Structures are given as C-alpha cells and as structure tokens.
Amino acid sequence: MALRPKSPEDKQEQKAADQDVFLREVDEALRKDQALGLAKRYGVGIGVAAVAGLLGLAGYLYWDSSTKQAAAERGERFMIAIDRLDAGAADAASAELAPLASEGTGGSKAAAAMMRAGIAQKQGKAAEAAKAFAAIAADTGAPQPFRDLATLREVAARFDSMAPQQVVDRLKPLAIPGNPWFGSAGEMLAMAYMKQGKPELAGPLFAAIAKDKGAPETLRSRARQLAGQLGVDTVDDVNKAAGSAALVKP
C-alpha cells in the first residue's frame, strides 16, 4: 500500500520535534560540560572542605569524649579524697586533691582547693589555710560563690590579727541582706564595728541578722542578744527569744 505523502503541516510538526530533540541533547551536553568544568575548577576545594568537615566532627567527638572522661576522673578523685578524709587520713585526702587544685579548672579546681584549705585548718595550720583561702578568693577564674566563701573563711581565720578596717573592707560587700553569707559576714562585720567604737553601726546590723529567717537559729539568737546589749530591740516574740537564748553560751 502506498504511503500517503506528508502534508506541509506534518512536515512542520516533524521539524519542530527534531529541533526539540536536538535542543535537549545540546542542553544535556552543556550541563555535562558545566559539571565537568565545576569539578575541575572547584573539585579540590570541595574535597578539602569535606575532609575538613570530617576532621572537625572527629575532633568534636574526641573532645566530648575526653571532657566526659576527665569529669569522671575528677569525680572519682573527689570521692576517694572524701573516703580517706572520713577514714581519718587527712594527709592522704589532701594529696589526692592536690592535682585537682593545681591543674583543674573552674568549679572543680576551686572545690578541691577549698577542701585542701579546710583540711589544713582542721589540722591547726591556720596560716597555711588562710593563705590558701586568700588565693581562692583572688582567683578570677573561680566561680563567684567559691570566691565569696573563701573570703569569708580567710577573714574568719585571720580575724584576731586583722585591723578592723580590713575586716570591714573585705566583708562589707557580703554583709547585705539576701546574700547567702549575710549572717556570718554580718556578724564579723558588726564585731569589727564594735572594735572601731561604732556601736551605732553594729547594733542595727546585729538586729538585721536576728531577723534574718535564712540564718541559723543559733546565729540569730546570738545576734539578738548582742543587739539588745547595744540598745536595739529585735524581740518580736518574747517566748521564742527566751527559748532560743538558752542556746547561746555565756
């Protein structure tokens, strides 16, 4: 059977289809050329970036593992030191804490140093303990609560040999209502005011300590008595005051 000759419309459609196929082939070839060009131009950089990323991830994983392992080792040392201290082996406990106090960082270093200073104080080494507390108080890398407590412990250890104004200068920033160390710092500050002959400053401070519900009851009772001796009334509940006064040694 003879084929029907193509009409002009059919020829036009065939031509358009052929052009479409040709354009797709050209476009695909162009894309391949561009991809090869990018690979040649940036292939090394992309490879380096990928390797750097993998190294960075490996480094982070190593750091995370090392950090957790170091923290676990520090915790173990603390537990060993506490066990030895409970067993009465103070020197062994102090030796266990020595590396943490000298090579540790942040809170663990300050905690180890505080424990060592406390051990020295219990052993009657007041000067050594006071020096250690002073070093912690001056350590800007230690957390502020540790520095404040070290300041309080240092002044307590040296109170009798310090000039009253030195006590005032060191403890006045801590003797503020609401501060965790208000009671203890305030009591020593008020005693320093007494030594300076300033009962008008000591009395209200003792009264404030007596009214501080966050302070230990023995401290509040002692402050209530001293405030009363200075003519400052702090008795809100006479019966309670009378009962707690028995806790204060004459």
DRENMI-878965 format. One record per residue: y, z, x of N, C-alpha, C in turn; residue in one letter. Coordinates in Angstrom, 1 decimal. Each point is the difference from the previous one (the first is absolute). Layout:
! residues N
NODE|n_y|n_z|n_x|ca_y|ca_z|ca_x|c_y|c_z|c_x|residu
NODE|Y|Z|X|Y|Z|X|Y|Z|X|a
...
! end
This chain:
! residues 250
NODE|n_y|n_z|n_x|ca_y|ca_z|ca_x|c_y|c_z|c_x|residu
NODE|-1.2|0.0|0.9|1.2|0.0|-0.9|1.2|0.0|0.9|m
NODE|0.9|-0.9|-0.3|1.3|-0.1|0.8|0.9|1.2|-0.3|a
NODE|0.5|0.5|1.1|1.0|1.1|-0.1|1.3|-0.4|-0.5|l
NODE|0.6|0.8|-0.8|1.3|-0.3|-0.6|1.0|0.2|1.1|r
NODE|0.8|-1.1|0.2|1.0|0.2|1.0|1.0|1.1|-0.3|p
NODE|0.4|0.7|1.1|0.9|1.2|-0.1|1.4|-0.5|-0.5|k
NODE|0.5|0.7|-0.9|1.3|-0.2|-0.5|1.1|0.5|1.0|s
NODE|1.2|-0.4|-0.1|1.0|0.6|0.9|0.1|1.5|-0.1|p
NODE|-0.2|0.5|-1.2|0.1|1.5|-0.2|-1.1|0.7|0.8|e
NODE|-1.2|-0.6|-0.1|-1.2|0.6|0.8|0.3|0.0|1.5|d
NODE|0.5|-1.2|0.5|0.3|-0.1|1.4|1.1|1.1|0.4|k
NODE|0.9|0.2|-0.9|1.1|1.0|0.3|-0.6|1.4|0.1|q
NODE|-0.9|0.3|-0.9|-0.6|1.4|0.0|-0.9|0.1|1.2|e
NODE|-0.7|-1.0|0.4|-0.9|0.1|1.2|0.8|0.2|1.2|q
NODE|1.2|-0.7|0.1|0.9|0.1|1.2|0.5|1.5|0.0|k
NODE|0.4|0.5|-1.1|0.5|1.4|0.0|-1.1|1.0|0.4|a
NODE|-1.2|-0.2|-0.5|-1.1|0.9|0.4|-0.3|-0.1|1.5|a
NODE|0.1|-1.2|0.6|-0.2|-0.2|1.4|1.0|0.7|0.8|d
NODE|1.3|-0.1|-0.5|1.1|0.6|0.7|-0.1|1.6|0.0|q
NODE|-0.5|0.5|-1.2|-0.2|1.4|-0.1|-1.0|0.5|0.9|d
NODE|-1.1|-0.7|0.2|-1.1|0.4|0.9|0.5|0.0|1.4|v
NODE|0.8|-1.1|0.4|0.6|-0.1|1.3|0.9|1.1|0.3|f
NODE|0.8|0.4|-1.0|1.0|1.1|0.3|-0.7|1.3|0.2|l
NODE|-1.1|0.2|-0.8|-0.7|1.2|0.2|-0.6|0.1|1.4|r
NODE|-0.6|-1.1|0.5|-0.6|-0.1|1.3|1.1|0.3|1.1|e
NODE|1.1|-0.6|-0.2|1.1|0.2|0.9|0.5|1.4|0.0|v
NODE|0.1|0.6|-1.2|0.4|1.4|-0.1|-1.0|0.9|0.7|d
NODE|-1.3|-0.2|-0.2|-1.0|0.8|0.6|0.0|-0.1|1.5|e
NODE|0.2|-1.2|0.5|0.1|-0.3|1.4|1.2|0.8|0.6|a
NODE|1.1|-0.1|-0.8|1.2|0.7|0.5|-0.2|1.5|0.1|l
NODE|-0.7|0.5|-1.0|-0.2|1.5|0.0|-0.9|0.4|1.2|r
NODE|-1.0|-0.9|0.3|-0.9|0.3|1.1|0.8|0.0|1.3|k
NODE|0.9|-1.0|0.1|0.8|-0.1|1.2|0.9|1.2|0.2|d
NODE|0.6|0.4|-1.1|0.9|1.2|0.0|-0.8|1.2|0.4|q
NODE|-1.2|0.2|-0.6|-0.8|1.2|0.4|-0.4|0.0|1.5|a
NODE|-0.4|-1.2|0.5|-0.3|-0.1|1.4|1.2|0.3|0.8|l
NODE|1.2|-0.5|-0.4|1.2|0.3|0.7|0.4|1.4|0.1|g
NODE|-0.2|0.7|-1.2|0.3|1.4|0.0|-1.0|0.8|0.8|l
NODE|-1.2|-0.4|0.0|-1.0|0.7|0.8|0.3|-0.1|1.5|a
NODE|0.4|-1.3|0.4|0.4|-0.2|1.4|1.2|0.8|0.4|k
NODE|0.9|0.1|-1.0|1.3|0.6|0.3|0.0|1.5|-0.1|r
NODE|-0.7|0.5|-1.0|0.0|1.4|-0.2|-1.3|0.7|0.1|y
NODE|-1.0|-0.7|0.4|-1.4|0.5|0.0|-0.1|1.2|0.9|g
NODE|0.6|-0.1|1.2|-0.1|1.1|1.0|0.7|1.2|-0.6|v
NODE|1.2|-0.2|-0.6|0.8|1.2|-0.5|-0.8|0.7|-1.1|g
NODE|-0.6|-0.8|-0.9|-0.7|0.5|-1.1|-1.2|0.8|0.5|i
NODE|-0.7|-0.5|1.0|-1.1|0.6|0.6|0.4|1.4|0.7|g
NODE|1.1|-0.1|0.7|0.5|1.3|0.7|0.4|1.0|-1.1|v
NODE|0.6|-0.4|-1.1|0.4|0.9|-1.0|-1.2|0.6|-0.7|a
NODE|-1.1|-0.8|-0.2|-1.2|0.5|-0.6|-0.7|1.1|0.9|a
NODE|0.0|-0.4|1.3|-0.6|1.0|1.0|0.8|1.3|0.1|v
NODE|1.4|-0.2|-0.1|0.8|1.2|0.1|-0.2|0.9|-1.2|a
NODE|-0.1|-0.7|-1.2|-0.3|0.8|-1.2|-1.3|0.8|0.1|g
NODE|-1.0|-0.7|0.5|-1.3|0.7|0.1|0.1|1.1|1.0|l
NODE|0.7|-0.2|1.1|0.2|1.1|1.0|0.7|1.1|-0.6|l
NODE|1.1|-0.3|-0.8|0.8|1.1|-0.6|-0.9|0.8|-1.0|g
NODE|-0.8|-0.7|-0.8|-0.9|0.7|-0.9|-1.0|0.9|0.8|l
NODE|-0.6|-0.5|1.1|-0.9|0.8|0.8|0.7|1.2|0.6|a
NODE|1.3|-0.3|0.5|0.7|1.1|0.5|0.3|1.1|-1.0|g
NODE|0.4|-0.4|-1.2|0.2|1.0|-1.1|-1.2|0.8|-0.3|y
NODE|-1.1|-0.7|-0.1|-1.3|0.7|-0.3|-0.4|1.0|1.1|l
NODE|0.3|-0.4|1.2|-0.3|0.9|1.2|0.9|1.2|-0.1|y
NODE|1.3|-0.3|-0.2|1.0|1.1|-0.1|-0.4|1.0|-1.1|w
NODE|-0.3|-0.5|-1.2|-0.4|0.8|-1.1|-1.2|0.9|0.3|d
NODE|-1.0|-0.6|0.6|-1.2|0.7|0.4|0.3|1.1|1.0|s
NODE|0.8|-0.4|1.0|0.3|0.9|1.1|0.9|1.2|-0.5|s
NODE|0.9|-0.3|-0.9|0.8|1.0|-0.6|-0.8|1.0|-0.8|t
NODE|-0.9|-0.5|-0.8|-0.9|0.9|-0.8|-0.9|0.8|0.9|k
NODE|-0.5|-0.6|1.0|-0.9|0.7|1.0|0.8|1.1|0.7|q
NODE|1.2|-0.3|0.4|0.9|1.0|0.7|0.3|1.1|-0.9|a
NODE|0.3|-0.3|-1.3|0.3|1.1|-0.9|-1.2|0.9|-0.2|a
NODE|-1.2|-0.6|-0.1|-1.2|0.8|-0.2|-0.3|0.9|1.2|a
NODE|0.3|-0.6|1.2|-0.2|0.8|1.3|1.0|1.2|0.0|e
NODE|1.2|-0.3|-0.4|1.0|1.1|0.0|-0.4|1.1|-1.0|r
NODE|-0.5|-0.4|-1.2|-0.4|1.0|-1.0|-1.2|0.8|0.5|g
NODE|-0.9|-0.7|0.8|-1.1|0.7|0.5|0.4|1.1|1.0|e
NODE|1.0|-0.4|0.9|0.5|0.9|1.0|0.6|1.3|-0.7|r
NODE|0.8|-0.3|-1.0|0.6|1.1|-0.8|-1.1|1.0|-0.5|f
NODE|-1.0|-0.6|-0.6|-1.1|0.9|-0.6|-0.7|0.8|1.1|m
NODE|-0.2|-0.7|1.2|-0.7|0.8|1.1|0.9|1.1|0.4|i
NODE|1.3|-0.3|0.2|1.0|1.0|0.4|0.0|1.2|-1.0|a
NODE|0.0|-0.3|-1.3|0.1|1.1|-1.0|-1.3|0.8|0.1|i
NODE|-1.1|-0.7|0.1|-1.3|0.8|0.1|0.0|0.9|1.2|d
NODE|0.5|-0.5|1.2|0.0|0.8|1.2|1.0|1.2|-0.2|r
NODE|1.1|-0.3|-0.7|1.0|1.1|-0.2|-0.6|1.1|-0.9|l
NODE|-0.7|-0.5|-1.0|-0.7|1.0|-0.9|-1.1|0.8|0.7|d
NODE|-0.6|-0.6|1.0|-1.0|0.7|0.8|0.6|0.9|1.1|a
NODE|1.3|0.0|0.0|0.7|0.9|1.0|0.2|-0.7|1.4|g
NODE|-0.3|-1.3|0.1|0.1|-0.7|1.3|1.4|-0.7|0.0|a
NODE|1.0|0.8|0.1|1.4|-0.5|-0.1|0.3|-1.0|1.1|a
NODE|-0.4|0.3|1.3|0.2|-0.9|1.1|-0.7|-1.3|-0.2|d
NODE|-1.2|0.0|-0.5|-0.7|-1.2|-0.2|0.6|-0.8|-1.1|a
NODE|0.5|0.6|-1.1|0.7|-0.7|-1.1|1.3|-0.6|0.6|a
NODE|0.7|0.7|0.8|1.3|-0.6|0.5|-0.3|-1.2|0.9|s
NODE|-1.1|0.1|0.8|-0.4|-1.1|0.9|-0.4|-1.2|-0.9|a
NODE|-0.6|0.2|-1.1|-0.5|-1.1|-0.9|1.3|-0.7|-0.6|e
NODE|1.0|0.7|-0.2|1.2|-0.5|-0.6|1.0|-0.6|1.0|l
NODE|-0.2|0.3|1.3|0.9|-0.5|1.0|0.2|-1.5|0.0|a
NODE|-1.1|-0.8|0.0|0.2|-1.5|0.0|0.8|-0.5|-1.3|p
NODE|-0.2|0.6|-1.1|0.7|-0.4|-1.2|1.5|0.4|0.1|l
NODE|0.3|1.1|0.6|1.4|0.5|0.1|0.8|-0.8|1.0|a
NODE|-0.7|-0.7|0.9|0.7|-0.7|1.1|-0.1|-1.5|-0.3|s
NODE|-1.1|-0.5|-0.5|-0.2|-1.4|-0.2|0.1|-0.5|-1.4|e
NODE|0.0|0.9|-1.0|0.0|-0.4|-1.4|1.3|-0.6|-0.4|g
NODE|0.1|-0.3|-1.3|1.3|-0.5|-0.5|0.3|0.7|-1.3|t
NODE|1.3|0.1|-0.4|0.4|0.4|-1.3|-0.5|1.4|-0.3|g
NODE|-0.5|0.1|-1.3|-0.5|1.2|-0.5|-1.1|0.7|0.7|g
NODE|-1.0|-0.8|0.5|-1.1|0.5|0.7|0.4|0.7|1.3|s
NODE|0.9|-0.7|0.7|0.5|0.6|1.2|0.7|1.3|-0.2|k
NODE|0.9|0.0|-1.0|0.8|1.2|-0.3|-0.9|1.2|-0.5|a
NODE|-1.0|-0.4|-0.8|-0.9|1.1|-0.5|-0.8|0.6|1.1|a
NODE|-0.5|-0.9|0.9|-0.8|0.6|1.2|0.9|0.8|0.9|a
NODE|1.2|-0.4|0.2|1.0|0.8|0.8|0.3|1.3|-0.7|a
NODE|0.2|0.0|-1.3|0.3|1.2|-0.7|-1.2|1.0|0.1|m
NODE|-1.2|-0.5|-0.2|-1.2|0.9|0.1|-0.1|0.6|1.4|m
NODE|0.2|-0.8|1.1|0.0|0.5|1.3|1.0|1.1|0.3|r
NODE|1.2|-0.3|-0.6|1.1|1.0|0.2|-0.4|1.3|-0.7|a
NODE|-0.6|-0.1|-1.2|-0.4|1.1|-0.8|-1.1|0.8|0.7|g
NODE|-0.9|-0.7|0.7|-1.0|0.7|0.7|0.6|0.8|1.2|i
NODE|0.9|-0.7|0.7|0.7|0.7|1.1|0.7|1.3|-0.4|a
NODE|0.6|-0.1|-1.2|0.8|1.1|-0.5|-1.0|1.2|-0.4|q
NODE|-1.1|-0.4|-0.6|-1.0|1.1|-0.3|-0.6|0.6|1.2|k
NODE|0.0|-0.7|1.1|-0.6|0.5|1.3|1.1|0.8|0.7|q
NODE|1.2|0.2|-0.6|1.0|0.8|0.7|0.9|-0.8|0.9|g
NODE|-0.2|-1.3|0.0|0.8|-0.8|0.9|1.3|-0.5|-0.7|k
NODE|0.9|0.9|-0.3|1.1|-0.2|-0.8|1.0|-1.1|0.6|a
NODE|0.2|0.1|1.3|0.9|-1.0|0.6|-0.6|-1.4|0.0|a
NODE|-1.3|-0.1|0.3|-0.6|-1.3|-0.1|0.0|-0.6|-1.4|e
NODE|-0.3|0.9|-0.9|0.0|-0.5|-1.4|1.4|-0.4|-0.5|a
NODE|1.0|0.8|0.4|1.4|-0.4|-0.4|0.4|-1.3|0.6|a
NODE|-0.4|-0.2|1.2|0.4|-1.3|0.7|-0.7|-1.2|-0.7|k
NODE|-1.3|0.2|-0.4|-0.7|-1.0|-0.7|0.6|-0.3|-1.4|a
NODE|0.4|1.1|-0.7|0.6|-0.2|-1.3|1.4|-0.8|0.2|f
NODE|0.7|0.4|1.0|1.3|-0.7|0.3|-0.2|-1.5|0.3|a
NODE|-1.1|-0.3|0.7|-0.2|-1.4|0.3|-0.4|-0.8|-1.3|a
NODE|-0.7|0.6|-0.9|-0.3|-0.7|-1.3|1.2|-0.2|-0.8|i
NODE|0.9|1.1|0.0|1.2|-0.1|-0.8|0.9|-1.1|0.5|a
NODE|0.0|-0.3|1.3|0.8|-1.0|0.6|-0.6|-1.4|0.0|a
NODE|-1.2|-0.1|-0.4|-0.7|-1.3|0.0|0.4|-0.8|-1.2|d
NODE|0.8|-1.1|0.2|0.5|-0.8|-1.1|-1.1|-0.9|-0.6|t
NODE|-1.1|-0.1|0.7|-1.2|-0.7|-0.5|-0.9|0.7|-1.0|g
NODE|0.3|1.4|0.0|-0.9|0.8|-0.9|0.6|0.0|-1.4|a
NODE|-0.8|0.1|-1.0|0.5|0.1|-1.4|0.9|1.2|-0.2|p
NODE|1.0|-0.1|-0.8|1.0|1.0|-0.1|-0.5|1.4|-0.5|q
NODE|-1.0|0.1|-0.9|-0.5|1.3|-0.3|-0.6|0.7|1.2|p
NODE|-0.7|-0.7|0.9|-0.5|0.7|1.2|1.1|0.5|0.9|f
NODE|1.1|-0.8|0.1|1.1|0.4|0.8|0.7|1.2|-0.5|r
NODE|0.2|0.0|-1.4|0.6|1.2|-0.6|-0.8|1.3|0.2|d
NODE|-1.4|-0.2|-0.2|-0.8|1.2|0.2|0.0|0.4|1.4|l
NODE|0.0|-0.9|1.0|0.0|0.3|1.4|1.3|0.8|0.3|a
NODE|1.1|-0.5|-0.6|1.3|0.7|0.3|-0.1|1.5|-0.5|t
NODE|-0.6|0.2|-1.2|-0.1|1.3|-0.5|-0.9|0.9|0.8|l
NODE|-1.1|-0.6|0.5|-0.9|0.8|0.9|0.6|0.3|1.3|r
NODE|0.8|-1.0|0.5|0.6|0.3|1.3|1.0|1.1|-0.1|e
NODE|0.9|0.0|-1.0|1.0|1.0|-0.2|-0.7|1.4|-0.2|v
NODE|-1.0|0.0|-0.8|-0.7|1.2|-0.2|-0.6|0.6|1.3|a
NODE|-0.5|-0.8|0.8|-0.5|0.4|1.3|1.0|0.5|0.9|a
NODE|1.2|-0.5|-0.1|1.1|0.3|1.0|1.1|0.8|-0.7|r
NODE|-0.2|0.5|-1.2|1.1|0.6|-0.7|0.7|1.1|0.7|f
NODE|-0.8|0.9|0.6|0.6|1.2|0.6|0.8|-0.3|1.3|d
NODE|-0.3|-1.2|0.6|0.7|-0.3|1.3|1.1|-1.1|-0.3|s
NODE|0.1|-0.5|-1.2|1.0|-1.0|-0.3|1.3|0.7|-0.4|m
NODE|1.1|-0.7|0.3|1.3|0.5|-0.5|0.1|-0.3|-1.5|a
NODE|0.6|0.9|-0.8|0.0|-0.2|-1.4|0.6|-1.4|-0.4|p
NODE|1.0|-0.5|0.7|0.5|-1.3|-0.4|-1.0|-1.1|0.2|q
NODE|-0.8|0.1|1.0|-1.1|-1.0|0.3|-0.9|0.0|-1.2|q
NODE|-0.4|1.2|-0.5|-0.8|0.1|-1.2|0.7|-0.7|-1.2|v
NODE|1.2|0.3|-0.2|0.8|-0.6|-1.1|0.0|-1.6|0.1|v
NODE|0.3|-0.5|1.2|0.0|-1.4|0.2|-1.3|-0.7|-0.2|d
NODE|-1.1|0.7|0.4|-1.3|-0.7|-0.2|-0.5|0.1|-1.4|r
NODE|0.2|1.1|-0.7|-0.6|0.2|-1.3|0.9|-0.3|-1.2|l
NODE|1.3|-0.1|0.2|0.8|-0.2|-1.2|-0.4|-1.3|-0.8|k
NODE|-0.4|-1.1|0.7|-0.4|-1.2|-0.7|-1.2|0.2|-0.9|p
NODE|-0.9|1.0|0.4|-1.2|0.3|-0.7|0.2|1.0|-1.1|l
NODE|1.0|0.9|0.1|0.2|1.1|-0.9|0.8|-0.5|-1.2|a
NODE|-0.5|-0.9|-0.7|0.6|-0.6|-1.2|-1.0|0.1|-1.2|i
NODE|0.5|0.6|-1.1|-0.9|0.1|-1.2|-0.7|-1.4|-0.3|p
NODE|-1.2|0.1|-0.2|-0.8|-1.3|-0.3|-0.7|-0.5|1.2|g
NODE|0.4|0.4|1.2|-0.7|-0.4|1.2|-1.3|0.8|0.1|n
NODE|-1.1|-0.6|0.4|-1.3|0.7|0.1|0.1|1.2|0.9|p
NODE|0.9|0.0|1.0|0.0|1.2|0.9|1.2|0.9|-0.3|w
NODE|0.6|-0.1|-1.2|1.2|0.8|-0.3|-0.3|1.4|0.2|f
NODE|-1.1|0.6|-0.5|-0.2|1.4|0.0|0.0|0.5|1.5|g
NODE|-0.9|-0.5|0.8|-0.2|0.4|1.4|1.3|-0.2|0.8|s
NODE|0.5|-1.3|-0.1|1.2|-0.3|0.7|1.2|0.9|-0.4|a
NODE|0.1|0.1|-1.3|1.1|0.8|-0.6|0.0|1.5|0.5|g
NODE|-1.2|0.6|0.0|-0.1|1.3|0.5|0.5|0.2|1.4|e
NODE|-0.5|-0.9|0.9|0.5|0.1|1.4|1.5|-0.3|0.1|m
NODE|0.4|-0.9|-0.8|1.5|-0.3|0.1|0.8|1.2|-0.5|l
NODE|-0.5|0.6|-1.1|0.8|1.2|-0.4|0.0|1.1|1.0|a
NODE|-1.2|0.2|0.7|0.0|1.0|1.0|0.9|-0.3|1.2|m
NODE|0.2|-1.3|0.3|0.9|-0.4|1.0|1.4|0.3|-0.4|a
NODE|0.3|-0.2|-1.3|1.4|0.3|-0.5|0.2|1.5|0.1|y
NODE|-1.1|0.8|-0.3|0.2|1.4|0.2|0.3|0.4|1.4|m
NODE|-0.6|-0.6|1.0|0.3|0.2|1.4|1.4|-0.4|0.3|k
NODE|0.5|-1.0|-0.6|1.4|-0.4|0.2|1.0|0.9|-0.7|q
NODE|-0.5|0.9|-0.8|0.9|0.9|-0.8|0.6|-0.7|-1.2|g
NODE|-0.8|-0.9|-0.6|0.5|-0.7|-1.2|-0.9|0.2|-1.2|k
NODE|0.1|1.3|-0.5|-0.8|0.3|-1.2|0.4|-0.8|-1.2|p
NODE|1.2|-0.4|-0.1|0.5|-0.8|-1.1|-0.8|-1.4|-0.1|e
NODE|-0.5|-0.4|1.1|-0.9|-1.2|0.0|-1.4|0.3|-0.1|l
NODE|-0.4|1.1|0.5|-1.5|0.4|0.0|-0.4|0.4|-1.4|a
NODE|0.9|0.8|-0.7|-0.4|0.5|-1.3|-0.3|-1.1|-1.0|g
NODE|0.9|-0.9|-0.3|-0.4|-1.1|-0.9|-1.2|-0.8|0.3|p
NODE|-0.2|-0.1|1.3|-1.2|-0.8|0.5|-1.3|0.7|-0.3|l
NODE|0.0|1.4|0.2|-1.1|0.8|-0.3|-0.3|-0.1|-1.6|f
NODE|1.1|0.1|-0.7|-0.1|-0.1|-1.5|-0.6|-1.3|-0.4|a
NODE|0.4|-1.1|0.6|-0.5|-1.3|-0.4|-1.5|-0.1|0.3|a
NODE|-0.4|0.6|1.1|-1.4|0.0|0.4|-0.8|0.8|-1.1|i
NODE|0.6|1.2|-0.4|-0.7|0.8|-0.9|-0.2|-0.7|-1.4|a
NODE|0.9|-0.9|-0.3|-0.1|-0.7|-1.3|-0.8|-1.3|0.1|k
NODE|-0.4|-0.3|1.2|-0.8|-1.3|0.2|-1.4|0.2|-0.4|d
NODE|-0.4|-0.6|-1.1|-1.4|0.2|-0.5|-1.0|-0.7|0.9|k
NODE|0.5|-0.9|0.8|-1.0|-0.8|0.9|-0.3|0.8|1.3|g
NODE|0.7|1.1|0.2|-0.2|0.8|1.2|-1.1|1.0|-0.2|a
NODE|-0.8|0.4|1.0|-1.0|1.1|-0.2|0.6|1.2|-0.5|p
NODE|-0.8|0.7|-0.9|0.5|1.2|-0.6|0.4|1.1|1.0|e
NODE|-0.7|0.1|1.1|0.3|1.1|1.0|1.4|-0.3|0.6|t
NODE|0.2|-1.3|0.3|1.3|-0.4|0.5|1.1|0.2|-1.0|l
NODE|-0.2|-0.3|-1.2|1.0|0.2|-1.1|0.3|1.5|-0.1|r
NODE|-1.0|0.9|0.0|0.2|1.4|-0.1|0.8|0.6|1.2|s
NODE|-0.3|-0.5|1.2|0.7|0.4|1.2|1.5|-0.4|-0.1|r
NODE|0.2|-1.2|-0.5|1.4|-0.6|-0.1|0.7|0.8|-1.1|a
NODE|-0.7|0.4|-1.1|0.7|0.7|-1.0|0.5|1.4|0.5|r
NODE|-0.9|0.6|0.8|0.4|1.3|0.6|1.2|-0.1|0.9|q
NODE|0.0|-1.0|0.9|1.1|-0.2|0.9|1.3|-0.4|-0.7|l
NODE|-0.1|-0.8|-1.0|1.2|-0.4|-0.8|0.6|1.3|-0.7|a
NODE|-0.9|0.8|-0.5|0.5|1.2|-0.7|0.7|0.9|1.0|g
NODE|-0.6|0.2|1.2|0.7|0.8|1.1|1.4|-0.5|0.3|q
NODE|0.2|-1.3|-0.2|1.3|-0.7|0.4|0.9|0.0|-1.3|l
NODE|-0.5|0.6|-1.1|0.9|0.1|-1.2|-0.1|-1.3|-0.9|g
NODE|-1.0|-0.8|0.2|-0.2|-1.2|-0.8|-1.1|0.3|-1.0|v
NODE|0.3|-0.1|-1.3|-1.0|0.3|-1.0|-0.9|-1.2|-0.3|d
NODE|-1.3|0.2|0.1|-0.9|-1.1|-0.2|-1.1|0.3|-1.1|t
NODE|0.1|1.2|-0.5|-1.1|0.5|-0.9|0.2|-0.5|-1.4|v
NODE|-0.9|-0.9|-0.4|0.0|-0.6|-1.3|-1.0|0.8|-0.9|d
NODE|-1.0|0.5|0.6|-1.1|0.8|-0.7|-0.3|1.2|0.8|d
NODE|0.6|1.2|-0.4|-0.1|1.2|0.7|-1.5|0.4|0.3|v
NODE|-0.8|-0.1|-1.0|-1.4|0.4|0.1|-0.7|-0.9|1.0|n
NODE|0.2|-1.3|0.0|-0.6|-0.9|0.9|0.4|0.3|1.4|k
NODE|1.3|0.3|0.2|0.6|0.3|1.3|-0.6|1.2|0.6|a
NODE|-0.2|1.1|-0.9|-0.5|1.2|0.4|-1.5|-0.2|0.5|a
NODE|-0.7|-0.8|-0.7|-1.4|-0.2|0.3|-0.1|-0.8|1.3|g
NODE|0.8|-1.0|0.2|-0.1|-0.8|1.2|0.6|0.7|1.2|s
NODE|0.8|1.0|-0.2|0.6|0.7|1.2|-1.0|0.7|0.7|a
NODE|-1.1|0.4|-0.6|-1.1|0.7|0.6|-0.7|-0.8|1.1|a
NODE|0.2|-1.4|-0.1|-0.7|-0.9|0.9|0.8|0.0|1.4|l
NODE|1.2|0.5|0.0|0.8|-0.1|1.2|-0.1|1.2|0.8|v
NODE|-0.4|-0.1|1.2|-0.2|1.1|0.9|1.3|0.6|0.4|k
NODE|0.2|1.3|0.1|1.3|0.6|0.5|0.3|-0.4|1.4|p
! end
